[in-house]
C-alpha cells in the first residue's frame, strides 16, 4: 500500500511513500529523511500511481515500492535514487 498527497502552490507536488514508512525518521551521517505528514494522505495500491503522476509536476517519493513504480513508469532513472539507511528516495520534475 502507498500513501499519497497532493500539494499545490505554483507547481503540483505529489508526495508518495510506502505506507509502513509513515511517521518514521531515518538518518545517516548528515543526511536525514523524515517521512512526516507531508506524505500522509490517501492510501492506494501501487498500480494506481501511474494515474496519480499524470496530475503532478513534481514527485517526491520514499520507499522501495514507490520508487520502483516511478522508475518502471519511466519518470526517473535508477541513478536518481538517494538512500538514507537503505531507504530509497527520489525527487523528480515532470517536464512536458
N, C-alpha and C positions, 0 to 999 in steps of 0.2 A: 504494500500500500504506500502511496505517495501523498504527502500533504502539499497543497499549492495555495498561493495567494497572489493576487494582482495588486500592484501599487502603481498609481498614476500621478505624474506631475507633467513634465514636458514629454517624457517617454513613458512607455508602459513596461514596467518591470514585472517579470514573472519569477517569483521565488518558489523553488521546489526543493523538497527534502524527503529522504526516506523517512517514513513515519517514526520508526524507532529511534531516530536521532533527535527528534524534537525535545527541546529543553536541555540538551547536553552541551558541554563546553569541552573543547579539545585544545591542547597546547603542545608545542614542540619548539623548544628554544624560544625565539622571539615571536614565533607565529602563534596566533590564537584564532580559533574558529568557534564561534558561538552560534548554535542553531536555536535561535530565540523566536519570539513572536513574529518577527519579520517573515518567517517561514510557515507559521501556523495558520492553517486555513481549511479549505475543503479537502476531504480525503477521496482519492481516486485510485484506480488501478493504473499500472504503468502504460497500458495500451492507450489511455486517454491523453497522454502527454502530447502526442502529435497534433491533436486538435487544439490544445491549450496554447502551444507555442505560436500558432498562427496569429494570435491576438497580441503577441508581445514584441517589443523592440529590443529589450534587454532580458537576458536569462541569467539567473543566479541559482545554481543547482548544487546540492550537497548530498552525497551518499552513493553507494555502489550502483544501485538500480537506476536511479535517476540520471547519473552521469552516463551510464551505459546507454540509456534511452536517448539522451541528447546526442551522443556520438553516433548511434545507429541511425538517427534521423538526419545525419549529415549536417548538423548545426554547429559542431565543433570537432576538432581533431583531438586525438589522444594526447598530443603534445600540449594541449591547453589545460590538462588536468594538473592541479596543485593538490598536495596532500598535507594533512596535519594529523599525526598519529594514525597514519594509513587510511584516513577518511578522505575520499576524493571530493574535490570542489572545482566547479567550472563557472566562470563568468564569461558571457559572450554577448555580442551585439549583433542583432539581425539586420543585415543591410539588404535593401531591395534593389 
